[in-house]
Amino acid sequence: MKSSIIGVLFLLIFTASIFAQVSPTPVINNEIRDGSSIRRRSMDLETFKRDADQPNLQAKSKDQLAKFVRIKEDFENIQKLENEIVQTYTSGKQINFKKIGEIANELFKRALRLNSNLFIPKSDKPSKIKKNDEQNPKSVRDLIVELDKAIGNFTSSPIFKETKLVDQKTAEKSQIQLEKIISLSEMLSQEAKKL
């Protein structure tokens, strides 16, 4: 009896020592938490892609993967196109309004596609942003500044930073910012083509 109690006690101590040696958080998770948000988002995107490549999900996820690729491409391209607009406006002896108009038109198309892939379409009510901006025409410079600010607000949204599900209000704010980008890029394209 005494030897069986000692044996059970020894087994418990041995088991406890094994569990004490296991690291509660893997090193990779610590690296992710300490890394930049862009690196973390890239890793999340790659994880999503790998999950989509699994055989049991492959048939269902081909459309999701294609949609994801379009979202990622458009998200990156609206930022690149805005940088091109700013660079075109600020460099050179004369401002190339034709090129700004073309880039703004491409940005408009990318933002529209991103909106349709990222969010559930709203009802057919016209956007309040567009009505207000049409009443107060703005210069190309002002439109570029507002567009840059709207893109900055949109890309820094929690929907692109959080890996968990975001609340409805945050998603709606992001969609409003994207609609503002759509409206501003369309107006910029039209204004630049007039000059």
Solvent accessible surface area in square Angstrom, and as a share of the most:
residue,aa,sasa,rsa
1,M,182,0.81
2,K,157,0.67
3,S,88,0.57
4,S,64,0.41
5,I,101,0.51
6,I,104,0.53
7,G,38,0.36
8,V,87,0.50
9,L,99,0.49
10,F,140,0.58
11,L,110,0.55
12,L,112,0.56
13,I,106,0.54
14,F,108,0.45
15,T,51,0.30
16,A,62,0.48
17,S,49,0.31
18,I,81,0.41
19,F,144,0.60
20,A,84,0.65
21,Q,151,0.67
22,V,98,0.56
23,S,75,0.48
24,P,131,0.83
25,T,49,0.28
26,P,71,0.45
27,V,107,0.62
28,I,90,0.46
29,N,55,0.28
30,N,64,0.33
31,E,80,0.36
32,I,38,0.20
33,R,149,0.54
34,D,123,0.64
35,G,27,0.26
36,S,68,0.44
37,S,53,0.34
38,I,123,0.62
39,R,111,0.41
40,R,87,0.32
41,R,48,0.17
42,S,51,0.33
43,M,54,0.24
44,D,52,0.27
45,L,52,0.26
46,E,86,0.39
47,T,63,0.36
48,F,84,0.35
49,K,89,0.38
50,R,151,0.55
51,D,64,0.33
52,A,8,0.06
53,D,73,0.38
54,Q,79,0.35
55,P,118,0.74
56,N,126,0.64
57,L,71,0.36
58,Q,82,0.36
59,A,94,0.73
60,K,147,0.62
61,S,7,0.04
62,K,129,0.55
63,D,114,0.59
64,Q,87,0.39
65,L,38,0.19
66,A,44,0.34
67,K,82,0.35
68,F,29,0.12
69,V,75,0.43
70,R,86,0.31
71,I,31,0.16
72,K,70,0.30
73,E,68,0.30
74,D,0,0.00
75,F,27,0.11
76,E,71,0.32
77,N,31,0.16
78,I,0,0.00
79,Q,58,0.26
80,K,116,0.49
81,L,20,0.10
82,E,3,0.01
83,N,98,0.50
84,E,73,0.33
85,I,0,0.00
86,V,53,0.30
87,Q,121,0.54
88,T,18,0.11
89,Y,53,0.20
90,T,98,0.57
91,S,60,0.39
92,G,71,0.68
93,K,211,0.90
94,Q,159,0.71
95,I,63,0.32
96,N,74,0.38
97,F,50,0.21
98,K,148,0.63
99,K,90,0.38
100,I,0,0.00
101,G,0,0.00
102,E,94,0.42
103,I,14,0.07
104,A,0,0.00
105,N,47,0.24
106,E,63,0.28
107,L,0,0.00
108,F,38,0.16
109,K,110,0.47
110,R,52,0.19
111,A,0,0.00
112,L,77,0.38
113,R,85,0.31
114,L,0,0.00
115,N,28,0.14
116,S,73,0.47
117,N,20,0.10
118,L,52,0.26
119,F,24,0.10
120,I,153,0.78
121,P,111,0.70
122,K,107,0.45
123,S,77,0.50
124,D,151,0.78
125,K,164,0.70
126,P,92,0.58
127,S,41,0.26
128,K,164,0.69
129,I,34,0.17
130,K,69,0.29
131,K,109,0.46
132,N,87,0.45
133,D,16,0.08
134,E,105,0.47
135,Q,138,0.61
136,N,94,0.48
137,P,112,0.71
138,K,59,0.25
139,S,58,0.38
140,V,9,0.05
141,R,134,0.49
142,D,59,0.30
143,L,2,0.01
144,I,10,0.05
145,V,79,0.46
146,E,43,0.19
147,L,0,0.00
148,D,68,0.35
149,K,141,0.60
150,A,2,0.02
151,I,8,0.04
152,G,36,0.35
153,N,71,0.36
154,F,0,0.00
155,T,20,0.12
156,S,57,0.37
157,S,9,0.06
158,P,63,0.40
159,I,33,0.17
160,F,28,0.11
161,K,83,0.35
162,E,78,0.35
163,T,82,0.48
164,K,149,0.63
165,L,174,0.86
166,V,42,0.24
167,D,84,0.44
168,Q,125,0.56
169,K,148,0.63
170,T,24,0.14
171,A,25,0.19
172,E,76,0.34
173,K,138,0.58
174,S,3,0.02
175,Q,13,0.06
176,I,79,0.40
177,Q,44,0.19
178,L,0,0.00
179,E,35,0.16
180,K,61,0.26
181,I,0,0.00
182,I,20,0.10
183,S,5,0.03
184,L,0,0.00
185,S,0,0.00
186,E,37,0.17
187,M,23,0.10
188,L,0,0.00
189,S,6,0.04
190,Q,97,0.43
191,E,43,0.19
192,A,0,0.00
193,K,121,0.51
194,K,148,0.63
195,L,129,0.64
